[in-house]
Amino acid sequence: MEGDPFSALLGRDLFLLASLRGDVVPSGPFDEPSVLRFLTWWYNFGLDEYPELAKRLAPELWRGYLQWLTEPAPGIVQDVELPISRYFLGLRELSDALKQGLDLQTQLGRRILLRWAISFGLQEHRRRFLLSSDQLARLQHLIDAKARLPLSALLLWEGVAEVRENFPLSSPEQVFAFSHWYHTEGAVQWAHDLLFEAEKPVLPRQAWSQDIGSSLQQRISLVGFAKGEFGIGEDIRTTAFALEAAGVPFEIFNCHPAAHREQDESADRFIAPEATGDINIFCMSPIDTLEVYLKSPSLFSGRYNVGYWPWELSVWPDQLTPICELVDEIWVATQHICEAFLPRSRAPVIRMPPCVELTGDVPVDHGRFSLPRDCFSFLFVFDWSSFVARKNPLGLVRAFSEAFDATDQSVSLILKTMNSDRASAEFATLLAHADADRRIRIIDETLPRIDVLGLMSACDAVVSLHRAEGFGRTLAEAMLLGKPVIATDWSGNLDFCNGNTAALVPARAVVIREHEYPFSAGLSWAEPDIDEAANLMRKVRTDSPYRAALAQNGQNFVAGRYNREAAGVRYRFRLEAIRRELSSRA
Protein backbone atom coordinates (compact mmCIF):
# COMPACT_ATOMS: atom_id res chain seq x y z
CA MET A 1 0.00 0.00 0.00
CA GLU A 2 2.77 2.46 0.90
CA GLY A 3 4.23 2.37 -2.60
CA ASP A 4 0.92 2.89 -4.37
CA PRO A 5 0.43 6.48 -5.61
CA PHE A 6 -3.30 6.33 -4.89
CA SER A 7 -3.10 5.11 -1.29
CA ALA A 8 -3.27 8.63 0.14
CA LEU A 9 -6.33 9.36 -1.95
CA LEU A 10 -8.17 6.19 -0.91
CA GLY A 11 -7.00 5.70 2.65
CA ARG A 12 -6.43 2.27 4.16
CA ASP A 13 -10.01 1.00 4.35
CA LEU A 14 -11.00 2.00 0.81
CA PHE A 15 -7.70 0.70 -0.51
CA LEU A 16 -8.40 -2.68 1.08
CA LEU A 17 -11.98 -2.71 -0.19
CA ALA A 18 -10.78 -1.90 -3.70
CA SER A 19 -8.33 -4.76 -3.51
CA LEU A 20 -11.16 -7.14 -2.61
CA ARG A 21 -13.67 -5.99 -5.23
CA GLY A 22 -12.46 -7.69 -8.36
CA ASP A 23 -15.90 -7.15 -9.88
CA VAL A 24 -15.26 -3.41 -9.79
CA VAL A 25 -11.49 -3.11 -10.19
CA PRO A 26 -9.62 -5.64 -12.35
CA SER A 27 -6.73 -7.42 -10.64
CA GLY A 28 -3.30 -5.87 -10.98
CA PRO A 29 -1.63 -2.67 -9.82
CA PHE A 30 -3.86 0.35 -9.37
CA ASP A 31 -3.71 2.96 -12.08
CA GLU A 32 -5.82 6.10 -12.59
CA PRO A 33 -8.57 4.40 -14.67
CA SER A 34 -9.03 1.63 -12.10
CA VAL A 35 -9.09 4.06 -9.16
CA LEU A 36 -11.51 6.27 -11.09
CA ARG A 37 -13.78 3.31 -11.69
CA PHE A 38 -13.59 2.23 -8.04
CA LEU A 39 -14.26 5.66 -6.52
CA THR A 40 -17.20 6.29 -8.84
CA TRP A 41 -18.64 2.90 -7.89
CA TRP A 42 -17.99 3.57 -4.19
CA TYR A 43 -19.75 6.92 -4.24
CA ASN A 44 -22.77 5.76 -6.23
CA PHE A 45 -23.22 2.22 -4.89
CA GLY A 46 -20.65 1.26 -2.25
CA LEU A 47 -21.93 3.76 0.30
CA ASP A 48 -25.18 1.81 0.46
CA GLU A 49 -23.48 -1.59 0.43
CA TYR A 50 -20.97 -0.70 3.17
CA PRO A 51 -22.70 1.90 5.38
CA GLU A 52 -20.55 1.21 8.47
CA LEU A 53 -17.38 1.71 6.47
CA ALA A 54 -18.75 4.99 5.17
CA LYS A 55 -19.28 6.21 8.74
CA ARG A 56 -15.62 5.59 9.60
CA LEU A 57 -14.13 7.58 6.75
CA ALA A 58 -12.26 10.70 7.84
CA PRO A 59 -13.64 14.04 6.57
CA GLU A 60 -10.38 14.83 4.77
CA LEU A 61 -10.73 11.63 2.74
CA TRP A 62 -14.28 12.62 1.75
CA ARG A 63 -13.13 16.06 0.66
CA GLY A 64 -10.09 14.70 -1.11
CA TYR A 65 -11.70 12.14 -3.32
CA LEU A 66 -14.78 14.26 -4.05
CA GLN A 67 -12.51 17.06 -5.25
CA TRP A 68 -10.45 14.60 -7.29
CA LEU A 69 -13.56 13.16 -8.96
CA THR A 70 -15.02 16.55 -9.88
CA GLU A 71 -11.84 17.96 -11.43
CA PRO A 72 -11.68 18.15 -15.26
CA ALA A 73 -10.49 14.81 -16.57
CA PRO A 74 -6.81 14.97 -17.63
CA GLY A 75 -6.10 13.93 -21.20
CA ILE A 76 -9.60 14.91 -22.38
CA VAL A 77 -10.00 17.86 -24.72
CA GLN A 78 -12.38 20.25 -22.94
CA ASP A 79 -14.18 21.69 -25.96
CA VAL A 80 -17.84 21.20 -25.02
CA GLU A 81 -20.25 23.39 -23.06
CA LEU A 82 -19.42 21.79 -19.71
CA PRO A 83 -16.06 20.48 -18.43
CA ILE A 84 -15.94 16.69 -18.57
CA SER A 85 -14.91 15.64 -15.09
CA ARG A 86 -13.28 12.47 -13.88
CA TYR A 87 -16.66 11.55 -12.41
CA PHE A 88 -18.28 11.66 -15.84
CA LEU A 89 -15.55 9.33 -17.12
CA GLY A 90 -16.15 7.08 -14.12
CA LEU A 91 -19.84 6.78 -14.97
CA ARG A 92 -18.81 5.84 -18.49
CA GLU A 93 -16.44 3.19 -17.10
CA LEU A 94 -19.33 1.61 -15.19
CA SER A 95 -21.47 1.34 -18.33
CA ASP A 96 -20.48 -1.22 -20.96
CA ALA A 97 -22.81 0.39 -23.48
CA LEU A 98 -21.19 3.81 -23.06
CA LYS A 99 -17.67 2.39 -23.21
CA GLN A 100 -18.38 0.60 -26.46
CA GLY A 101 -20.36 3.39 -28.08
CA LEU A 102 -18.39 6.53 -27.26
CA ASP A 103 -15.10 7.65 -28.77
CA LEU A 104 -13.85 10.45 -26.52
CA GLN A 105 -11.14 11.30 -29.01
CA THR A 106 -13.83 13.00 -31.11
CA GLN A 107 -15.83 16.09 -30.24
CA LEU A 108 -19.05 14.24 -31.10
CA GLY A 109 -18.21 11.51 -28.59
CA ARG A 110 -17.51 14.09 -25.90
CA ARG A 111 -20.77 15.89 -26.60
CA ILE A 112 -22.74 12.63 -26.44
CA LEU A 113 -21.19 11.79 -23.06
CA LEU A 114 -22.05 15.23 -21.76
CA ARG A 115 -25.65 15.02 -22.97
CA TRP A 116 -26.04 11.55 -21.48
CA ALA A 117 -24.63 12.67 -18.14
CA ILE A 118 -27.06 15.59 -17.82
CA SER A 119 -30.06 13.51 -18.85
CA PHE A 120 -30.05 9.77 -18.22
CA GLY A 121 -26.94 9.85 -16.02
CA LEU A 122 -28.35 12.47 -13.66
CA GLN A 123 -31.73 10.74 -13.56
CA GLU A 124 -30.19 7.35 -12.81
CA HIS A 125 -27.79 8.58 -10.13
CA ARG A 126 -29.89 11.42 -8.78
CA ARG A 127 -29.18 10.66 -5.14
CA ARG A 128 -25.46 10.99 -5.70
CA PHE A 129 -24.55 12.90 -8.79
CA LEU A 130 -21.31 14.87 -8.46
CA LEU A 131 -20.83 18.29 -10.01
CA SER A 132 -18.17 20.88 -9.35
CA SER A 133 -19.19 24.44 -8.50
CA ASP A 134 -18.00 25.48 -11.96
CA GLN A 135 -20.14 22.83 -13.66
CA LEU A 136 -23.16 23.78 -11.55
CA ALA A 137 -22.81 27.47 -12.37
CA ARG A 138 -22.55 26.73 -16.08
CA LEU A 139 -25.62 24.51 -16.01
CA GLN A 140 -27.63 27.23 -14.27
CA HIS A 141 -26.54 29.90 -16.75
CA LEU A 142 -29.44 31.15 -18.89
CA ILE A 143 -28.71 30.71 -22.58
CA ASP A 144 -32.09 32.31 -23.35
CA ALA A 145 -32.91 34.86 -20.66
CA LYS A 146 -36.31 35.78 -22.08
CA ALA A 147 -37.51 32.19 -22.01
CA ARG A 148 -35.65 31.44 -18.73
CA LEU A 149 -33.89 28.55 -20.46
CA PRO A 150 -30.68 27.36 -18.75
CA LEU A 151 -27.90 25.29 -20.30
CA SER A 152 -29.10 22.27 -18.30
CA ALA A 153 -32.43 22.34 -20.16
CA LEU A 154 -30.73 22.51 -23.56
CA LEU A 155 -28.46 19.56 -22.75
CA LEU A 156 -31.50 17.56 -21.61
CA TRP A 157 -33.28 18.44 -24.85
CA GLU A 158 -30.25 17.36 -26.90
CA GLY A 159 -29.85 14.13 -24.94
CA VAL A 160 -33.42 12.77 -24.97
CA ALA A 161 -35.14 11.98 -28.26
CA GLU A 162 -38.62 12.02 -26.72
CA VAL A 163 -38.10 15.56 -25.40
CA ARG A 164 -36.91 16.73 -28.82
CA GLU A 165 -39.97 15.18 -30.46
CA ASN A 166 -42.36 16.82 -28.00
CA PHE A 167 -40.65 20.23 -28.25
CA PRO A 168 -39.10 20.77 -31.70
CA LEU A 169 -38.06 24.36 -30.73
CA SER A 170 -38.78 25.62 -34.22
CA SER A 171 -40.63 28.72 -33.00
CA PRO A 172 -40.51 31.11 -30.02
CA GLU A 173 -43.81 29.67 -28.77
CA GLN A 174 -42.33 26.17 -28.68
CA VAL A 175 -39.25 27.46 -26.83
CA PHE A 176 -41.51 29.00 -24.19
CA ALA A 177 -43.58 25.81 -23.99
CA PHE A 178 -40.42 23.77 -23.47
CA SER A 179 -39.22 26.16 -20.78
CA HIS A 180 -42.55 25.91 -18.94
CA TRP A 181 -42.43 22.12 -19.11
CA TYR A 182 -38.82 22.07 -17.94
CA HIS A 183 -39.33 24.33 -14.93
CA THR A 184 -42.38 22.39 -13.74
CA GLU A 185 -42.57 18.76 -14.79
CA GLY A 186 -39.30 18.16 -16.62
CA ALA A 187 -36.94 19.36 -13.91
CA VAL A 188 -38.43 16.96 -11.36
CA GLN A 189 -38.79 14.08 -13.81
CA TRP A 190 -35.13 14.29 -14.84
CA ALA A 191 -33.76 15.24 -11.37
CA HIS A 192 -32.74 18.69 -12.57
CA ASP A 193 -34.42 20.22 -9.54
CA LEU A 194 -31.21 19.25 -7.72
CA LEU A 195 -29.21 21.55 -9.98
CA PHE A 196 -31.00 24.62 -8.68
CA GLU A 197 -30.70 24.05 -4.95
CA ALA A 198 -29.02 26.83 -3.05
CA GLU A 199 -26.12 24.55 -2.10
CA LYS A 200 -24.83 21.33 -3.55
CA PRO A 201 -24.19 19.05 -0.55
CA VAL A 202 -20.79 17.50 -0.09
CA LEU A 203 -22.01 14.29 1.52
CA PRO A 204 -24.75 12.08 0.05
CA ARG A 205 -28.34 13.05 0.73
CA GLN A 206 -31.79 12.20 -0.52
CA ALA A 207 -33.20 13.87 -3.60
CA TRP A 208 -35.25 17.06 -3.09
CA SER A 209 -38.52 15.22 -3.59
CA GLN A 210 -37.70 12.98 -0.62
CA ASP A 211 -36.33 15.77 1.59
CA ILE A 212 -39.27 18.14 1.89
CA GLY A 213 -38.45 21.51 3.39
CA SER A 214 -40.66 23.76 5.46
CA SER A 215 -41.13 26.83 3.27
CA LEU A 216 -44.79 26.01 2.55
CA GLN A 217 -46.19 26.88 5.95
CA GLN A 218 -49.17 28.93 4.86
CA ARG A 219 -52.23 27.13 3.59
CA ILE A 220 -53.18 26.69 -0.06
CA SER A 221 -56.86 27.11 -0.93
CA LEU A 222 -58.26 24.75 -3.55
CA VAL A 223 -61.47 26.16 -5.03
CA GLY A 224 -63.85 23.85 -6.84
CA PHE A 225 -66.67 21.32 -6.77
CA ALA A 226 -65.33 18.97 -4.11
CA LYS A 227 -68.54 16.96 -3.79
CA GLY A 228 -69.58 17.05 -7.44
CA GLU A 229 -69.97 13.67 -9.14
CA PHE A 230 -68.38 14.54 -12.46
CA GLY A 231 -64.94 14.93 -14.00
CA ILE A 232 -64.06 18.41 -12.73
CA GLY A 233 -65.15 17.35 -9.26
CA GLU A 234 -62.72 14.46 -9.46
CA ASP A 235 -60.03 16.94 -10.56
CA ILE A 236 -60.13 18.87 -7.30
CA ARG A 237 -60.37 15.73 -5.17
CA THR A 238 -57.33 14.09 -6.74
CA THR A 239 -55.42 17.39 -6.51
CA ALA A 240 -56.20 17.38 -2.80
CA PHE A 241 -54.97 13.80 -2.39
CA ALA A 242 -51.72 14.65 -4.19
CA LEU A 243 -51.09 17.76 -2.07
CA GLU A 244 -51.73 15.69 1.04
CA ALA A 245 -49.19 13.10 -0.14
CA ALA A 246 -46.61 15.86 -0.70
CA GLY A 247 -47.13 17.36 2.75
CA VAL A 248 -48.50 20.66 1.46
CA PRO A 249 -50.88 22.45 3.88
CA PHE A 250 -54.16 23.16 2.11
CA GLU A 251 -57.91 23.46 2.44
CA ILE A 252 -60.83 23.15 0.02
CA PHE A 253 -63.33 25.92 -0.52
CA ASN A 254 -66.29 24.02 -1.90
CA CYS A 255 -68.50 25.44 -4.64
CA HIS A 256 -71.80 24.05 -5.88
CA PRO A 257 -72.27 22.99 -9.52
CA ALA A 258 -75.47 23.91 -11.28
CA ALA A 259 -76.26 20.60 -12.99
CA HIS A 260 -74.52 17.75 -11.17
CA ARG A 261 -75.28 15.67 -8.12
CA GLU A 262 -73.15 16.32 -5.01
CA GLN A 263 -72.80 13.15 -3.00
CA ASP A 264 -69.09 12.35 -3.21
CA GLU A 265 -67.69 12.56 0.32
CA SER A 266 -64.13 11.35 -0.29
CA ALA A 267 -62.59 14.82 0.18
CA ASP A 268 -64.98 16.13 2.83
CA ARG A 269 -62.26 16.14 5.50
CA PHE A 270 -60.45 18.94 3.63
CA ILE A 271 -63.45 21.27 3.22
CA ALA A 272 -63.25 24.57 5.11
CA PRO A 273 -66.03 27.16 5.56
CA GLU A 274 -63.97 29.85 3.77
CA ALA A 275 -60.81 30.21 1.72
CA THR A 276 -58.01 31.47 3.95
CA GLY A 277 -54.95 30.68 1.86
CA ASP A 278 -52.69 33.24 0.25
CA ILE A 279 -52.51 31.09 -2.90
CA ASN A 280 -55.77 30.04 -4.58
CA ILE A 281 -55.91 27.17 -7.06
CA PHE A 282 -59.16 27.18 -9.04
CA CYS A 283 -59.78 23.55 -10.06
CA MET A 284 -62.64 24.31 -12.42
CA SER A 285 -63.28 25.56 -15.93
CA PRO A 286 -62.35 29.12 -16.89
CA ILE A 287 -66.07 29.94 -17.24
CA ASP A 288 -66.73 28.62 -13.72
CA THR A 289 -63.79 30.69 -12.44
CA LEU A 290 -65.33 33.78 -14.00
CA GLU A 291 -68.65 33.00 -12.29
CA VAL A 292 -66.89 32.66 -8.93
CA TYR A 293 -65.18 35.99 -9.52
CA LEU A 294 -68.44 37.72 -10.38
CA LYS A 295 -70.04 36.42 -7.19
CA SER A 296 -67.02 36.75 -4.85
CA PRO A 297 -64.42 39.18 -6.22
CA SER A 298 -62.85 39.53 -2.77
CA LEU A 299 -61.74 35.89 -3.02
CA PHE A 300 -59.23 36.95 -5.68
CA SER A 301 -57.98 40.10 -3.97
CA GLY A 302 -54.55 40.14 -2.36
CA ARG A 303 -53.80 36.52 -3.27
CA TYR A 304 -51.80 34.67 -5.87
CA ASN A 305 -54.40 33.03 -8.10
CA VAL A 306 -53.80 29.90 -10.18
CA GLY A 307 -56.31 28.65 -12.73
CA TYR A 308 -56.01 24.85 -12.99
CA TRP A 309 -58.13 24.87 -16.10
CA PRO A 310 -59.43 22.25 -18.53
CA TRP A 311 -60.12 23.04 -22.17
CA GLU A 312 -60.95 20.68 -25.02
CA LEU A 313 -60.36 22.61 -28.24
CA SER A 314 -56.99 23.37 -29.80
CA VAL A 315 -57.48 27.16 -29.55
CA TRP A 316 -58.60 29.39 -26.67
CA PRO A 317 -61.16 31.77 -28.20
CA ASP A 318 -60.28 35.45 -28.53
CA GLN A 319 -63.52 36.55 -26.91
CA LEU A 320 -62.64 34.63 -23.72
CA THR A 321 -59.09 35.97 -23.44
CA PRO A 322 -60.03 38.51 -20.70
CA ILE A 323 -60.75 35.59 -18.34
CA CYS A 324 -57.01 34.91 -18.29
CA GLU A 325 -56.53 38.26 -16.56
CA LEU A 326 -58.27 36.86 -13.45
CA VAL A 327 -55.30 34.65 -12.56
CA ASP A 328 -51.57 35.05 -12.08
CA GLU A 329 -50.75 31.79 -13.83
CA ILE A 330 -52.51 28.91 -15.55
CA TRP A 331 -51.93 25.23 -14.88
CA VAL A 332 -53.01 22.75 -17.54
CA ALA A 333 -53.20 18.97 -17.52
CA THR A 334 -51.82 18.31 -21.02
CA GLN A 335 -49.67 19.69 -23.78
CA HIS A 336 -52.82 20.06 -25.88
CA ILE A 337 -54.33 22.56 -23.44
CA CYS A 338 -50.98 24.29 -23.02
CA GLU A 339 -50.78 25.00 -26.75
CA ALA A 340 -54.33 26.39 -26.69
CA PHE A 341 -53.64 28.92 -23.92
CA LEU A 342 -50.04 29.94 -24.66
CA PRO A 343 -50.71 32.31 -27.58
CA ARG A 344 -53.61 34.00 -25.76
CA SER A 345 -52.43 34.41 -22.17
CA ARG A 346 -50.06 36.96 -20.71
CA ALA A 347 -49.95 34.83 -17.55
CA PRO A 348 -47.53 31.88 -17.52
CA VAL A 349 -49.05 28.62 -18.78
CA ILE A 350 -47.59 25.59 -17.02
CA ARG A 351 -48.20 21.96 -17.89
CA MET A 352 -49.13 20.18 -14.67
CA PRO A 353 -50.15 16.53 -15.25
CA PRO A 354 -52.86 15.61 -12.74
CA CYS A 355 -53.26 12.81 -10.27
CA VAL A 356 -55.28 9.81 -11.48
CA GLU A 357 -56.17 7.05 -9.07
CA LEU A 358 -58.88 4.61 -8.15
CA THR A 359 -61.14 4.85 -5.11
CA GLY A 360 -60.47 1.97 -2.76
CA ASP A 361 -60.96 -1.63 -3.84
CA VAL A 362 -62.89 -1.74 -7.09
CA PRO A 363 -65.33 -4.67 -7.26
CA VAL A 364 -65.71 -6.74 -10.41
CA ASP A 365 -69.43 -7.44 -10.21
CA HIS A 366 -71.09 -8.56 -13.43
CA GLY A 367 -74.33 -9.13 -11.58
CA ARG A 368 -74.61 -5.50 -10.42
CA PHE A 369 -75.15 -4.46 -14.05
CA SER A 370 -76.53 -7.75 -15.42
CA LEU A 371 -73.49 -8.25 -17.67
CA PRO A 372 -73.21 -11.75 -19.17
CA ARG A 373 -69.82 -13.25 -18.40
CA ASP A 374 -69.52 -14.93 -21.80
CA CYS A 375 -69.95 -11.66 -23.73
CA PHE A 376 -67.09 -9.33 -24.70
CA SER A 377 -68.24 -5.87 -23.57
CA PHE A 378 -67.02 -2.51 -24.89
CA LEU A 379 -67.74 0.45 -22.63
CA PHE A 380 -67.94 4.21 -23.18
CA VAL A 381 -68.45 6.50 -20.15
CA PHE A 382 -69.49 10.10 -20.76
CA ASP A 383 -71.41 13.03 -19.33
CA TRP A 384 -74.14 14.34 -21.62
CA SER A 385 -73.61 17.87 -20.26
CA SER A 386 -70.04 17.78 -21.62
CA PHE A 387 -71.54 18.36 -25.10
CA VAL A 388 -72.65 15.22 -26.86
CA ALA A 389 -71.20 16.23 -30.25
CA ARG A 390 -67.76 16.36 -28.66
CA LYS A 391 -68.17 12.98 -27.00
CA ASN A 392 -69.53 11.46 -30.25
CA PRO A 393 -71.43 8.41 -28.95
CA LEU A 394 -73.23 8.02 -32.29
CA GLY A 395 -69.86 7.59 -34.02
CA LEU A 396 -69.06 4.77 -31.61
CA VAL A 397 -72.42 3.10 -32.28
CA ARG A 398 -71.69 3.22 -36.01
CA ALA A 399 -68.22 1.72 -35.50
CA PHE A 400 -69.61 -1.07 -33.32
CA SER A 401 -72.32 -1.90 -35.86
CA GLU A 402 -69.75 -2.00 -38.65
CA ALA A 403 -67.29 -4.09 -36.65
CA PHE A 404 -69.60 -6.93 -35.64
CA ASP A 405 -72.34 -8.64 -37.59
CA ALA A 406 -75.78 -8.24 -36.07
CA THR A 407 -76.01 -12.00 -35.58
CA ASP A 408 -72.92 -12.02 -33.31
CA GLN A 409 -74.40 -12.09 -29.83
CA SER A 410 -71.04 -12.64 -28.09
CA VAL A 411 -70.19 -8.94 -28.10
CA SER A 412 -71.91 -5.87 -26.64
CA LEU A 413 -71.59 -2.10 -26.37
CA ILE A 414 -72.45 -0.27 -23.16
CA LEU A 415 -72.98 3.48 -23.14
CA LYS A 416 -72.81 4.76 -19.55
CA THR A 417 -73.98 8.36 -19.43
CA MET A 418 -75.64 10.84 -17.10
CA ASN A 419 -77.37 14.22 -17.28
CA SER A 420 -78.88 13.29 -20.62
CA ASP A 421 -81.24 15.50 -22.55
CA ARG A 422 -83.99 12.97 -23.11
CA ALA A 423 -85.93 15.38 -25.29
CA SER A 424 -83.06 15.85 -27.73
CA ALA A 425 -82.81 14.32 -31.20
CA GLU A 426 -79.43 12.83 -30.33
CA PHE A 427 -80.83 10.91 -27.36
CA ALA A 428 -83.75 9.70 -29.45
CA THR A 429 -81.29 8.43 -32.08
CA LEU A 430 -79.27 6.56 -29.46
CA LEU A 431 -82.44 4.94 -28.11
CA ALA A 432 -83.44 3.93 -31.63
CA HIS A 433 -80.09 2.19 -32.15
CA ALA A 434 -80.41 0.42 -28.81
CA ASP A 435 -83.95 -0.69 -29.65
CA ALA A 436 -82.84 -2.00 -33.04
CA ASP A 437 -79.76 -3.81 -31.68
CA ARG A 438 -80.20 -5.43 -28.27
CA ARG A 439 -76.42 -5.76 -27.94
CA ILE A 440 -76.28 -1.96 -27.40
CA ARG A 441 -77.22 -0.92 -23.89
CA ILE A 442 -77.64 2.56 -22.43
CA ILE A 443 -77.16 3.12 -18.68
CA ASP A 444 -78.39 6.67 -18.13
CA GLU A 445 -78.05 7.57 -14.47
CA THR A 446 -75.67 9.19 -12.02
CA LEU A 447 -73.89 6.43 -10.12
CA PRO A 448 -71.51 6.61 -7.15
CA ARG A 449 -67.94 6.69 -8.38
CA ILE A 450 -67.15 3.24 -7.01
CA ASP A 451 -70.02 1.81 -9.08
CA VAL A 452 -68.76 3.47 -12.27
CA LEU A 453 -65.32 2.01 -11.65
CA GLY A 454 -66.95 -1.34 -10.91
CA LEU A 455 -68.78 -1.21 -14.24
CA MET A 456 -65.50 -0.39 -15.96
CA SER A 457 -63.75 -3.28 -14.26
CA ALA A 458 -66.51 -5.68 -15.30
CA CYS A 459 -66.19 -4.76 -18.99
CA ASP A 460 -63.47 -5.96 -21.34
CA ALA A 461 -62.40 -2.78 -23.16
CA VAL A 462 -63.04 0.96 -23.03
CA VAL A 463 -63.58 3.01 -26.18
CA SER A 464 -63.77 6.75 -26.83
CA LEU A 465 -64.27 8.15 -30.32
CA HIS A 466 -64.28 11.71 -28.98
CA ARG A 467 -63.74 14.70 -31.22
CA ALA A 468 -61.72 16.53 -28.56
CA GLU A 469 -60.55 15.88 -25.00
CA GLY A 470 -58.77 18.15 -22.56
CA PHE A 471 -57.30 15.19 -20.66
CA GLY A 472 -59.51 12.09 -20.77
CA ARG A 473 -59.71 11.00 -17.14
CA THR A 474 -61.98 7.98 -17.74
CA LEU A 475 -59.46 6.62 -20.27
CA ALA A 476 -56.65 6.97 -17.75
CA GLU A 477 -58.78 5.31 -15.07
CA ALA A 478 -59.54 2.43 -17.44
CA MET A 479 -55.81 1.97 -17.97
CA LEU A 480 -55.25 1.87 -14.20
CA LEU A 481 -57.85 -0.91 -14.04
CA GLY A 482 -55.87 -2.85 -16.63
CA LYS A 483 -58.38 -2.40 -19.45
CA PRO A 484 -57.32 -2.04 -23.09
CA VAL A 485 -58.27 1.39 -24.43
CA ILE A 486 -59.31 2.43 -27.94
CA ALA A 487 -59.29 6.20 -28.41
CA THR A 488 -59.19 8.94 -31.00
CA ASP A 489 -55.67 9.95 -32.02
CA TRP A 490 -56.32 13.58 -31.11
CA SER A 491 -56.01 16.15 -28.32
CA GLY A 492 -55.22 15.83 -24.62
CA ASN A 493 -55.41 12.07 -24.22
CA LEU A 494 -52.27 11.75 -26.37
CA ASP A 495 -50.19 12.64 -23.31
CA PHE A 496 -50.79 9.07 -22.12
CA CYS A 497 -52.31 7.34 -25.16
CA ASN A 498 -49.65 6.26 -27.63
CA GLY A 499 -49.11 3.30 -29.90
CA ASN A 500 -47.97 1.17 -26.95
CA THR A 501 -50.60 2.14 -24.38
CA ALA A 502 -53.75 2.46 -26.52
CA ALA A 503 -55.20 1.56 -29.89
CA LEU A 504 -55.34 4.94 -31.61
CA VAL A 505 -58.04 5.72 -34.17
CA PRO A 506 -56.81 8.07 -36.91
CA ALA A 507 -58.80 11.26 -37.41
CA ARG A 508 -59.01 14.26 -39.68
CA ALA A 509 -59.72 17.87 -38.73
CA VAL A 510 -63.22 19.18 -39.43
CA VAL A 511 -64.85 22.53 -38.73
CA ILE A 512 -67.08 22.53 -35.66
CA ARG A 513 -70.66 23.14 -36.65
CA GLU A 514 -72.80 25.81 -35.10
CA HIS A 515 -74.29 24.89 -31.71
CA GLU A 516 -72.04 21.83 -31.29
CA TYR A 517 -69.71 23.54 -28.82
CA PRO A 518 -69.67 27.02 -27.24
CA PHE A 519 -67.28 29.73 -28.44
CA SER A 520 -66.14 27.51 -31.33
CA ALA A 521 -66.93 29.61 -34.43
CA GLY A 522 -64.32 28.92 -37.09
CA LEU A 523 -62.49 26.31 -34.96
CA SER A 524 -61.86 22.63 -35.71
CA TRP A 525 -61.78 19.33 -33.95
CA ALA A 526 -61.36 15.67 -34.91
CA GLU A 527 -63.53 13.38 -36.99
CA PRO A 528 -62.38 9.84 -36.15
CA ASP A 529 -62.17 7.25 -38.92
CA ILE A 530 -65.15 4.94 -38.29
CA ASP A 531 -63.81 2.17 -40.52
CA GLU A 532 -60.49 2.08 -38.69
CA ALA A 533 -62.27 2.26 -35.33
CA ALA A 534 -64.25 -0.84 -36.35
CA ASN A 535 -61.03 -2.61 -37.36
CA LEU A 536 -59.43 -1.84 -34.00
CA MET A 537 -62.49 -2.99 -32.07
CA ARG A 538 -62.30 -6.32 -33.89
CA LYS A 539 -58.56 -6.57 -33.25
CA VAL A 540 -58.87 -5.82 -29.54
CA ARG A 541 -61.59 -8.41 -29.21
CA THR A 542 -59.89 -11.23 -31.14
CA ASP A 543 -56.15 -10.66 -30.62
CA SER A 544 -55.60 -11.53 -26.98
CA PRO A 545 -51.79 -10.92 -26.93
CA TYR A 546 -52.33 -7.46 -28.43
CA ARG A 547 -55.13 -6.76 -25.98
CA ALA A 548 -53.03 -7.86 -23.01
CA ALA A 549 -50.04 -5.79 -24.12
CA LEU A 550 -52.15 -2.65 -24.47
CA ALA A 551 -53.67 -3.19 -21.05
CA GLN A 552 -50.34 -3.82 -19.32
CA ASN A 553 -48.51 -0.97 -21.01
CA GLY A 554 -51.33 1.47 -20.28
CA GLN A 555 -51.55 0.43 -16.65
CA ASN A 556 -47.79 0.78 -16.14
CA PHE A 557 -47.70 4.19 -17.83
CA VAL A 558 -50.56 5.77 -15.87
CA ALA A 559 -49.59 4.18 -12.55
CA GLY A 560 -46.02 5.45 -12.93
CA ARG A 561 -46.67 9.03 -14.06
CA TYR A 562 -50.02 10.00 -12.60
CA ASN A 563 -49.96 8.59 -9.08
CA ARG A 564 -50.58 10.95 -6.16
CA GLU A 565 -46.93 11.00 -5.07
CA ALA A 566 -45.67 12.00 -8.53
CA ALA A 567 -48.37 14.65 -8.93
CA GLY A 568 -47.72 15.91 -5.41
CA VAL A 569 -44.04 16.46 -6.15
CA ARG A 570 -44.97 18.46 -9.25
CA TYR A 571 -47.42 20.62 -7.30
CA ARG A 572 -45.03 21.21 -4.43
CA PHE A 573 -42.13 22.07 -6.71
CA ARG A 574 -44.15 24.78 -8.43
CA LEU A 575 -45.71 26.10 -5.22
CA GLU A 576 -42.24 26.39 -3.66
CA ALA A 577 -41.16 28.41 -6.70
CA ILE A 578 -44.18 30.69 -6.32
CA ARG A 579 -43.31 31.22 -2.65
CA ARG A 580 -39.73 32.14 -3.53
CA GLU A 581 -40.92 34.56 -6.20
CA LEU A 582 -43.41 36.22 -3.86
CA SER A 583 -40.76 36.52 -1.15
CA SER A 584 -38.34 38.19 -3.56
CA ARG A 585 -41.00 40.78 -4.42
CA ALA A 586 -41.67 41.63 -0.77
Buried (B, 14 or more C-beta within 10 A) or exposed (E): EEEBEBBEBBBEBBBEBBBEBEEBBEEEEBEBBBBBBBBBBBBBBBBEEBEEBBEEBEEEBBEBBBEBBBBBBEEBEEEBBBBBBBBBBBBBBBBEEBEEEBEBEEEEBBBBBBBBBBBBBBBBBBBBBBBBEBBBEBBEEEEBEEBBBBBBBBBBBBBBEEBBEBBEBEEEEBBBBBBBBBBBBBBBBBBBBBBBEEEBEEEEBEBBBEEBEEEBEEBBBBBBBBBBBBBBBBBBBBBBBBBBBBEBEBBBBBBEBEEBBBEBEBBEEBBBEEBEBBBBBBBBBBEBBBBBBEEBEEBBEEBBBBBBBBBBBBBBBEEBBEBBEBBBBBBBBBBBBBBBBBEBBEBBBBBBBBBBBBBEEBEEEBEEBEBEEEBBBBBBBBBBBBBBBBBBBBBBBBBBBBBBEEEEEEBBBBBBBBBBEEEEEBBEEBBEBBEEBEBBBBBBEBBBBBBBBBBBBBBBBBBBBBBBBBBBBBBBBBBBBBBBBBBBBBBBBBBBBBEEBBBBBBBEEEEBEEEBBEBBEEBBBBBBBBBBBBBBBBBBBEEEEBBEBBBBBBBBBBBEBBBBEBBBBBBBBBBBBBBEEEEEEE
